[in-house]
Amino acid sequence: MRDVAARAKVSLKTVSRVVNGESGVSPRLAKRVVAACERLDYRHNHTASTLRRSNGRSATIGVVLEDVANPFSSALHRAIEDVAVQRGVLVLAGSSDEDEDRELKLVYAFASRRVDGLIIQPSSHDHSYLLAERNAGTPVVFVDRPPSFLDADAVVTDNVAGIRQAVRHLLDHGHRRIAYLGDMHSIATAAERHQGYVEELAEHNIAVDKHLVRLDLRGIEKAQAAAGEIAARLRRHIAGRPARAGDHRHRAGPRGDRADGGRRAVPSPGRRPVTGEIVHGADADDSARLGRDPAVIVVCGEALIDMVHNEDGTQLAAPGGGPFNTARALARLGVPTAFFGRLSKDAFGQELSRRLAADGVSLDLTSVGPEPTTIAVADVDPEGLAEYEFLVQGTSAPNLTRDLVPEHFGPDVTALHLGTLGLVLEPMASTLVELVHREHDQRVIMLDPNIRTGIAPDAEYRERVFDVISQSAIVKASDSDLAWLYPGDDHERAAERILDRGVALVVVTLGARGAFGAHRDLRIRVDAPQVEVVDTIGAGDAFGAALLAWLHDHQAVRRDISLESDELQSALEFACLGAALTCAREGADPPWKWEMAAAART
């Protein structure tokens, strides 16, 4: 408090009145005191004014739970309390209700009362705000879920293994149509449980039936309603014959699929692990699709951390990178997706890996190393537009070397997607260009240049981009990308010049003005849906992923792609919708398939 008084140039009594909410202080002085408190990260010590303990301990623990009324949270609360009471410690508990702001307020409330420790069932996706408390000596332990962007102890259960064991038990008793009800997919434990469900079915060569899966269920009422719907569907289902125990076969898992020398190949369709909602319904109208392994799209390039500086002076660490965002967006739209890139072993790298897996992206092609995670510093202006600077020297993303390239891809891999820093940073850029040259005659290459200048020499960079354009079937670029590639040409003329290089489909994003598509003799322009823009981070990546997802869902991911006018328009409108939904919320948070369907209906 003396430090605050000195910085604000007021008396101790004035500081005391302000922090205790007393009257008698002018607004001008109060504002100075509050500013000094924030600058010094001062927390009012309520305990000091009451207990006056000589050792500074309050004999209290702060516990943040999801919902104290929830059976799991209440059981956890009681277990903590039983141990604490034996040691003469009082437990203070609060419910976050899966609200990040509420979690933050509870933690600060407990910290201001100088609790001796914090136990947190996390809701937030960024726990770096706890660094100050931990540096001040407050022990922090997480329970049920790991923290994000903070190295801390966590007590968790193996959700994947638990759900796999449950599914296996049902299979061993002859059941094959097994439904799944899940909580919000943004919750780490919910995503892990869904992952376990999908992986165990895949282990026994059983395709996921999308009609038996319900995700993002919040509350008992929604879960009960979903259970009733699925039960009714199962009663209507006429099985060809009774399921028998032993119908399924145990099969080797993905860990055995490695080529000699440590260079991995994408597993063949019969063995590829399924980590996302790769759905093939078992209804009669879907019967022709059963047994056909879904096409996989491999997204190549960087995953990094965006350090976002907002206009209000705040800073947020968020997972990012064009290919990382694209892979997540594709998986959320139901497209089987694998990520080919390099991650770090550090806390940021672990968070990037967790986010990819939680969204259903296969990490079979992802390598991990000791280099620190690559950082992008993003400045967001008042209109939500972001500009980037990159901290790359000696970091993880560029270190995607030739020896990490798989010797071959399985026949289920139909397309490779690349761009952004993947064509800038070495040795990653050379690695990916060589991969494109090797694969372009066999698979669709989709390029999203997402031009990043100031890192590599312009002439070298431009030549590399044109090289990959010539090998690509699909090029998605922004109007600003094309202005850099073809100075003096408008976006329509630039698209024509790209078509002249042998590209089958060119799509240009125009920001709030929508998008333009050029394919064969078709030239189509569509408007963007009107939304309240929060920021544009990840919008272009969501657009490209939605475009590719539309093509995937319409069996149009082909090197000889051929679309009719109405098909191209539908693809562009779907892509614009994906970008718009991303702009309507903070950060690179691409929409899920169900969100796209709901938005399209409105």
C-alpha angles and dihedrals in degrees: 000000000000089000090053091048091050093049094046091042093230135116125274089246091057091052090048092052093050097047091045093049095242125154127241100075121107117239090244094056092041090055090052092050093048091049091051091049091052093045092052094039088237119183119194109240105223091173093057091059093053116025100029091196114188094222093048093240121134098196089231135116124202115220122191112195133178092243125341088212092058111101093232094046093045092050089049091049092051093049091052091046093050091057094041095051091056088059097044093253125140119222118220111194137184139174121243094192087212088292115137094204092049091051090052092050092049093049092049091046091053092043092052088057089052098238113191093236145353129233111191133189092198129230098163123091093212120047097171086109087077094064092092093052093047092047087052088060102261110142113227126196125179123211134199093001134042121246123251123235093356130093104225141136116274133185108210140159125235096254095175094052092043095055092042089054091050093050091046090052091055092046091050088057093054102264118137106162097070119171128209129208115189140184124235108322090220087070109091095222092049091051091049092051091050089048090054091050093051095043095052093049089049090049088061095042094250117142118225112253106219090205090065096051126085120179135180094036111163117189137007094274094059092045092050092049092049091047090053092051093050093045090053090049092051091051090054093049114103109206118211090226137347115283114248131206106254095036087114124064129215110237138189113275127234095265091081094056103096130127122226117283094029094284107133130214124208103262117254119261092263093058107026111127114235113220102164139049095289098168133195112165121224095219120120094257089056097046094105090060096053114108093020109115111230118250115258126218117205115210113203129199144042138355115190145150121267111214098202118202110198127203090252090063096255123131129211130190109216134170112253151139124137098258091042090053092045093051092050092046093050092049092048088054091056098258116138102244137181126193119222107193147098124270133184128242090229125103093269091051091050090052092050090050092048093050092051093048093045090057092049102259116149113237096193091114096040118107126202128209144169096259116112118256117272113252129212117194109212123194113198117203125211091270092056096253116141131213122192142214119185132219102200112143110123093352133133107256099062092048094083097127133187093257089064093060112107114247089232141349124238118253090256091070105095103166145023120209122197144154144104112072089354087084095041113044122070138258087014093059095055091044093055095043089054090048091052091051090051097047108031094092091054105036142029113268115205117191127197102178094189088185117233111187130190096047103077127025108278097232093050092044094048092049091051093050092050089049092056092042088059090055095046131098094195128033121186114185140158122243088250090053090054092046088059094044095044109025112201096020123105118233094264093053090045090052089053091053091051091051087053088061090064099265113148100206130023120186123185123197115216101186113230089359093068127233143305126216130198120189126155103312094340122108113178133172124193131186124241119246112255113249137155102260116227094173138322098235109137095000095120091048091051089050093053093045092049091049091051091044091054090051090047093051090050095048089245100125092113135130088232092048114178122183133179120227095261091047093053090048092050091049092051093047091050091050092049090051091053091051093046094052089050092051090052093067137046121277131345097326106144120199126261121238092255090052090053091050092049093048092048090055091055 
